[in-house]
Each structure stands twice: as C-alpha cells, then as structure tokens.
Amino acid sequence: MTYEYAYCAGVMDSDGCFSIKKETRYMRLGRMRHPQYLADLRITQIEPEAIYLFKDLFGGSVRCKNRKRRMPIYIWTVQAKKAAEASRLMLPYLRIKRQQAQILLDLQANIDNTTLVPLTPQSGMTKWGTTTIFRRVGLPEDSVAYRESLWIELRHLHLGNRGKIGKQPQRRLV
C-alpha cells in the first residue's frame, strides 16, 4: 500500500493542487459572522487511470469535462477531512508540495480542535410568525485569524514571485 501512496504523492507533486476554499456566501447573506475555510485537493489529467486510483484510495468525486475538438479532462476532487487524511498519507512521499500539504493538515487540526463560543442572543421571527430568542454560537476570533493566516500562506506559495495577493504585477510600457 505504501508504494501506492508514493505514486499518488508523485502525481500530486506534478498535476495536483492543494488549496483552501474560503467561502463567504453565508457572510454576505447575514447567516454567519466569519468565512468558512475548507481543505481541498484536486487533480486534473487526460488519462483516467491515476484519477480512479485516487478515488479508490481516498474517496472523493470524479468528473469528466468534455472540450470541443480536444481530449476530455478527468478531474478528481476531495474536501475537508478526506482531503486532510489523503494529505497525511502522502506527506512522507511529497517533495515539491510538502509545505502545502502541511498547511492543509494544520487547517484541519484547527477545525477539529476548535470549540464554538456562544454569541449574544438575538430575537427574531420564526417561520410560524412567533417571536423567539435565537442563541447563536460562533468561532473564537483567534481561530478565525489563524485560518485566515493559513489561507494567505497557501496563496503566497501558489503565487510564488508573481506579486501580491489580489493585485496583478505592474507592467511597464516601454
């Protein structure tokens, strides 16, 4: 089994992507006070054999994207705890993306070990038209800040020397 993890680590080093999804949709809708952070692994290849090996070993989902006048692309994706588990199993064999895998493991450890704290109660209407008090819970601010720092660190690793996050490098006109 270890040779399969070593092979998978080689595929991840060449064609894989370790990322953290930052979901802010619920913040915009007013349902949450902080973004959600989710570990995400993804591989894109033309040949499906390695993709289905990843699905058999780690779970996740596979989809085929058909393109006009080109070969179809197979995409394997896994998220959250399964992504962290896959990263943990491949970590000893990774060479190029070892630091990115460690960041995903740190994120998942923070998610697993964080307890929610009570927020101030709010009154509101239920769907039946009665008034009630909603007791909400949320993440501690230090946990949110730590997850944000991991997201930024991983973004910096992805961008390399191409400039700052959120800004395109300045092009000089000659």
N, C-alpha and C positions, 0 to 999 in steps of 0.2 A: 504494500500500500504506500510506503514512503516514496517509492520511485514515481508513483502517480502524482503525489504532491509536488515532487521535484519537477516533474514535467509541467504541471499546472503553473508552478512558480515561473518557469521559463516562458510559458505562454503569456502570463500576466506581465512579466517584465517587457515583453515585446509588443503585445497587442492589447493589453488590459488597461483599465483605468480605475484607480482608487479615488473616490470622491466623497464629499459630504454634501448632501442635499440640504439646502436651507429653505424651508417652507414658511412663507409669510402670509399666505392667503387668509388664514384664520385671524391673524392680527388685523388685516385690513377690514375684515367683516366684524371685528369687535368681539370675537369669541375668545381670543387669547391675548395675553399681555406680552408674550415673547415669541420669537420664531421657534419652529421645530427643526431639529438637526437630526439627520438620518444617514447612517453609513451606507455606501452604495458601491458595489463592484460591477464592472461591465467589461465585456469582451466583444469585439466586432471582428469577424473573419468571413472569408468567402467559402472556405471549406467547413462543413458542419461537424466533422469528427471530433475535434477538440471542444467545440461548443457543447456537444451532447455528453462528452466526458465530464465537463464541469457540472452540467445539470445532474448527472448521475451521482457525482461525488458530493456536491454541495447543495443541491436543490436549486431553487430559483425558477426563472422562466426563460424560454427561448422564443424568439420571433424571427421570422424571415421577412426581410424587406426587399421587395422586387423593384428593380430600377429599369427604366427604359433603355433598351439596347446595351445593357450591361448585365453582368452576372449578379444574382441575388446575394444579399449580405445577411449573415446569420448573427444575431445579437443575443448574448446571454446576460441576464441581469439578476442580481440578488441584493437584498437590502436588509438593514437592521441587524438582528442577532445572527442570522445566517451569514451575512457579509463579514461580521466580526469573526465568526468561527472559521470561515474559509481563510481569512487573513491570518488567523492564528496558526492554522495548519500549514500554510505556505510560507510563513515568516522565516523559518530556518533556511529555506532554499532561495529566497529572493535576494537579488544582488542590486538591481537598479532602483527598485521601488520599495525597498525595505522601510525607509523612513515614512513613506506614505501609508504603508500597512500598519506601522506602529501608531500613527496618528488615529487611524480608524479604531484600533484596539483601545486607545486611551479614551476616545469619544464613547465607545460602547460601555467601557468600565464606568465612566462618569454617569451615563444614563442608567445603568443598572444599580449604582450605589447612591443615587440621589433620592432623597425623600421629599415629598411635596410639603409645602408650608401653607397654613391657612391664610387666606387673604381677607380683606374686610368684607363683611356680608353686605349684599345689595338686595334691595327689594325690587320686585318686578311682577309682571303678569304671567300667569300660566296660560297654556293653550285653552283652558276652560274659562278664562276671564276672571279668575280669582287672584288676589294679591298674595304673594308669599315672599319669604326671605330666602335668597339663594346663597348658600355658603360655598364659596369657591376656594379652590386650592391652586397653587402655582409653584413654580420653581424658585429656589433661592437665587438672588441676584449674582452671587459668586459663581454658581453653576452655569448660569446663562453666559456670564462673561468668559468663563473657561471654554465653553463650547464655541463661542464666537472666536476666541483666540485660536482654537484648533482649526476652525474653518478658514481663517485668514492664513494660518501657517501652511495649510494644504494648498490654498490658492497660490501662495508665493512659490511653492515647489512646482506647481503646474506651469506658472508663468515664466519661471527662471529669470533671465535677464531681459525680458521683453517689456519691462516697465512696471508701473504701479498698478495696483488693483483698481479697476473701474476707469482707468484712463488709458487712452491709446498713446503710444510713443509719439513724440513730436517729430514730424518730418520736415526737413529743411529743404526749401526751394533754392535751387542754385541758378 
